[in-house]
């Protein structure tokens, strides 16, 4: 059967499936399909878990980014700082509201936004917002980023799509006082059975704006909004998974530690051991010397039945719709295509990890 990249079978075990079906039956019986009791329960409990005052569910993670930008006052023609390594949706959200992405370079070893690059970019361009991404589940240096942003009065929107369970200097991601967005796409650490997302904030004013925007502008007769409500079935799934998320994230951390020990002597780039306790370990990336070697390792592992993938083959600045935009991108373009992400989920066994490490060693030798 091989080793899966995402183990949905064990994640959705029989007891969980039965409990989900019971909730779905209740929702069908009551007819509360779009919003309901589980939306409110999840919002209350997730905000508490992440150390924020407000949690507002929306339809998906991309909507969470777009709504956060609009709520922060970003509009057509405004410039927004985005890291050079991230999923396309981060820049897509900027473009979708008519704003202009400006690339901020990354740390080559991690893919995380580089505070020094952010400082330089913020001095060269007038930024109406900056969107640090906790890529792979690694926490950005929010203390440094917040200091630079505060000095320049730049709103910070944290893209935590991959970072449920990660820790920053203030505690859980979402506790920095910034707008923080999450995706609950089915592959995420905390996942729906379809699309869903949320926005965290400590600001009563921003929470009210977001609530108005996500529901067609209702609540403010002068406001324009959109349809970005989270349906009740997805909220029911998310609320149920909250019971297991802390335990599953702990298991991911243990897998990461075992990977580190098994791979630490190989000629590859590993994330520093300091991230073992602070990353959410949504992904486990290893860095190869060049793109050809990374591609070869992918082919080798997949041929052995080991699920793996490349995140990310191109920097944002190399994506066709984005090549015309400015900023700093040297390290991001150098890093792109050299990363292989190994299987990472709570259900990997010691035998799985040893097999994967053995095949990586075999390829490199």
BELDA-V868001 format. One record per helix or strand of 3 or more residues. SS is the DSSP state (@ for helix, = for strand). FROM is the first residue (numbers start at 1). TO is the last residue. Records with the same first field share a line. If there is no record, write none. Layout:
SS: FROM-TO, FROM-TO
This chain:
@: 8-11, 14-30, 37-50, 61-71, 89-96, 115-124, 135-137, 142-152, 204-214, 232-263, 273-275, 291-303, 316-318, 320-322, 330-335, 350-364
=: 54-58, 79-83, 100-104, 127-131, 155-159, 179-183, 197-201, 284-287, 339-342
